[in-house]
């Protein structure tokens, strides 16, 4: 069973950059490559060097039949030809886990939106509602002939169906025999039944937002901050260099709960480590966050977690040996490989 985590935040918060750092971590730790399932409209441009180097193998999921494709991919299958765009020509084959050590899923928000759109476009009934009530058609001329384009809205049943499918897909991905599965998502602000406001990863509907962090191990919130600075730039009229104020964006990856700078509402975040390791992680990252750069970020966080886990295993091993000696058992503690 794979370790898992999710990075969520607003658009432009370097989540895709974290995927490239993640792929490098996987290659360093396992010597294996990373599968990248993408449904985000922005694509995987930040990962282009890793794709070209063969560290990442990407695939943009077809929108023709997303439900069966996503289910099979989550079960450990992959298109034999990832560049094939026609659904009827796609052949899914099992992933060779001797070659691939990580899976990145970009992103959970896009998957939920794609499934909602697919159900509506196909006017599918999944929860008993009559989707046809909100269905309509309009004529348009294409290649010299009149064709009819049909449209339909989403039903309440669609939201529950998509949330259940997302949970199922996530559990499937988490069960894959690889080292780590990384999900990404946009952030959402929604309300609980008691009208209290909550933040979390954005998926279709409201109630599942607060549940998503419990579906995975690490939950990292990518928070951006605008920082003003002054630099020399040409004046548009005189072309002379003058002081010009610009705004930089600094991103922090929080692995501990933290308040929204504007509202004070807490963003969910958590590291998947033992309580004994929290102090060591906070010592490495005071404030409960790491600041990603162009070269590193999430990868260093994962390396630190690995280091702390190995140290904790050594500590428990030593404790067991002391207890065995005290009771005269003297049995040899089996070496645990981290």
N, C-alpha and C positions, 0 to 999 in steps of 0.2 A: 504494500500500500504506500502510495506516494505521500510525502509531505505536501502541504498546500498553503497557498496564501492569496490574498487579494490586495491590489493597489487601487484605491479609488480617489477621485478628485475631479476638479473642473477641467475642461478641455485646455490643453496646452501646459499641463502640469508635469510633463516629462514622463508620463506613464509608458509610452512606447520606448523612450530612451532607457527606462528601467528594464524593459524586456531585453534589450541588447546587453545590458550589464548582467542580467540574469543568465542569458545564454553563455556568456563568458564564464560565469561562476560554474555552470553545469559542466562546461568543457574542462575547466581546471580541476574540478572535484571528481568527475567520472570519466573524463576523456571521451565523452559522447556528445552528440549534437542535440539540438533542440527543435521540436516541431512547433510551428507558429500557426495557429488557426486564427484568421483575421476576418472580422465582420465590420470593423470600424471603417467609416467612409474615408478617413484620412490616410489609410494604408499603412505600410511599414517602412516608409522612407528613412527614418532614423536608424533602422536596422540594415540598410543596404550593404554596408561594408561586411557585416557578419553573414549576410545572405550570399554575397559574392565569394566569401572565403569558405563557404560550405558549413559554417557553424550553425546556421539557422536554415531550416527548410520551411518556407511559408506556403500557405494555401488560403485563398479567399473563398469562403464557402459559397456555393451556388445559391441564388435566391429562388430558383425554380422549384426545388424540393428541399427546403432547409430542414424540415422535421426529421425525415429519415437519415439525411446526411449527418446532421449533428448527433443523432443518437448513435449511429455506427462509429463516427469518429471518437465520441466519448467512450466507446467500448474498446478502442484500440485499433481501429482501422484508419486507413489513409488512402487518398486517391493514388492509383498507380502512376498517373500523369497529373501532377498538381497544376500544370498549366492548361489543362483541358477545361474549357468553359461551358461546354454543352453537357447538360445533366445526363442525357441518354447515352453519352459516350464515356461517362465516368465509370471506372472499375475500381472498387475498393478492395484493398489487400491489407493483411495484418501488418502492423508495425513491428519491425525487428528491434526489440528493446535491448539487444546487444549493441546496437548502433546509436540509439537515441536515449538520452538520460533525462530529458526535461520536456515539458509541454507548456506553452504559453497560449492563453485564450484571450484574444482581444475582440470584443470585450463583452462582458455580461450584459451591459446596457444595450449594446447593438443587437445582441442575440434576441433579447426580449422584444425590442422594437421590430425586428425582422419577422419574428413569429407572429406578433400582433398584426402586422401588415399583411402577412401571408394568409392568416385566418380570415381577415376581413375581405381581402381581394378575392378569395375563393368562396366567400360566403359560407364558411363552414359552421355547422352547429355542433358545439362541444359541451354545452351546459344546459340544453333544453330550450334556450331562447330561439325565437324566430329571427334570424339575422336578416332575412329578406325584407323585414319591415323598413330597415334603413338602406335598402338597396335601390340604386337608380342607374340609368344608362343614358349616354349621350352619343350622338352621331358625329363622326369626323371623317373627312376625306383623306384617304391614304393611297398613294399610287393610282390616283384617278378613280377610285371606287369608294363608296360610302361604307364605313364599318362602324360597329357599335362598341363603345367602351363602357364597361360596367364598373360601378363603384359600390362600396358598402362600408358601413361604419362598424366599429367593434362592439361586441355585446359584453355584458357583465361576465358571462361564462368564459369569454376569451381570457380575461385577466386571471381568473383562477386556474385555467388550463395552462397558461404560459408560466405562471409561478410554479406549478407542480412540475412542468417539464424542465424548468431551470434547475429546480432542486434535484431532479432525477439525473440530469446531465452532469451537474456538479459532483454528485456522489459517484457517478460512473468515472469521471475524470480522476477523482481522488483515489479510486481503486486501481488505477493503472500501475503496472509494475515498473515505474520509473522513479527517479530520485525526488523530483519536485514538480508540482503543477501550479502555475501562476495564472491567476485571473486578473483582469483589469475591469474597471467600471467608472462611469461618471458618478458624481455625488448628487444626492437628492435631499431635499428638505420636504418633509411630509408631516402628517399628523396621526397620532394614535387615536384610539376610540375615545379617550378622555380629553381629546383636543390638545394634548401636549405635543409640542413640536419636537421632531427627532430628525437627525441627520443620518446618512448612511449611503451605501451603494445604491445607485438608481436602477430599478427594474420596473417592469409593468405593474401598475397597481401601487397601493400604499403600504399595506400591512407587511409585505415581505421585506421592505427596506431594512427594518430593524432585525430581521432574522438572518440575512445573508452572512454577516460576520460569524455566526455560529456554524455555518456550513463549511468553513475552511479553518486552517490553522492561524497563520499570521494574517493580521488585518492592518494595513498601512494606509493612513490618510495622507494624501499629497496636498499640502496647503501652500498656496503661493502668497507672497507679500510684495507689495510695490515699494521700492526704495528709490528715492530721488537722489540724483548725483549731478554734479556740474563738471562739464568737460569743454574743451575748446572745439568749436565748429565754425565753418565759414559763414559769415553773415550773408543772407540772401541778396542784399543790395550791394555792399562794398566788397564782398568776398574775403574780407579780413577775418582772421580768427578771433572769435569773441566767446565769452563764457556763455554756455548754453545748458539749460537744465533738461535732463532726460530722466526717464523712469526705468529702472531695472526691475526685473522680476526675480525674486529669490524663492526657491522651493524648498520646503522641509517635508521629509517623510516621517510622520509621527507614528510610532508604534505603541504609544500610550495615549489614553484619552486626553483630549485637550479642548479648551473652549474656542468657539468661533470668535474672532476678534471683534465682530460687530454686535452680535447678540448675546454672547456668553453661553449659548447652548453647546453642549458637549458633542464632539465628534467621536464616534466609536473607533477604537483602535486597540490592538492587543498583539503581543508577541507570543508565539507558541513555544514557550520554554517552561521549565519547572520554576516554582517560586524561589528556590535557592539561587537561580541564575539571574534574577531581576537586578540585584545589586551590581553584578558584574556588567550587565548590559547598560545600566544607567551610568556606571563609571566611565564606560567607553563613549556613551552618548548622553551627556548631561542635558536634561530638558526633555528626554524621551523622544528624540528625533535625530535623523541623519540628514545632511544637506547634500543632495546629489550634485555631481559635477559632470562635465562632458565625459570623463573617463571612468568614473566610479560612482557608487551610491548604494543601490540595493544589493549588489554583489558583496560589498564589504560588510554590510549588515548580516548577510547570510553566513559569511565566513566567521564572523564574530560569534554568532549563535552556535555554529559547529564547534568552535573552540570551547565555548562554555559547556556545551553538552559533553564533550570529551572529558573536561575537567571534572564535571559532576559524576560521570561514570567512574573515574579513577577514585574519587572520594568515597563513593558508595562501596566500591570494591575493597578499599582499605578498611572501611568500617566493618564489612562482612568478615574479612580475615581476622580482625581483632575480636569480634564476637565469637567466631569459630574457635579461636585459640583459647578464649576465656572458658568456653564450655568443653574444651578438650576434644572438639571434633576433628580439628586439624585437616579438614578436607580442602582440597585444592579448588580455589575459585576459578571457574572457567573464564578464560580471557574473553572479554566482550569487545568486539571490534566496532569502533565508532564509525 
